[in-house]
Amino acid sequence: MLLVSYDISSDKTRTQFSKFLEKYGRRLQYSVFELRSSQRVLDNILVEIENKYKPKFANTDSIVIIPITPADKKKIIRYGYAKHDESDVLVFG
């Protein structure tokens, strides 16, 4: 799993970046995404950031990518909506 957090000042660039990240995972909070973790996914993200987003950055913009190991993922503590978001839902009809 990868956590990606970003702070991008341009509304247009920020919207483009969030839509890009949605292809790889889900939004946890406004500027934080949880992404599937594989070397291919990480490589795709890094290439896209370097080629498309980095040239548009202002001095105050940032992106942080944090890899989470399977062992670390088991240690994550969630409350509220986030707690239930990880649960499987069974539907009986």
Secondary structure, DSSP 8 states (H G I E B T S, - for coil): -EEEEEE-S-HHHHHHHHHHHHTTEEEEETTEEEE---HHHHHHHHHHIIIIIGGG--TT-EEEEEE--HHHHTT----THHHHHTS------
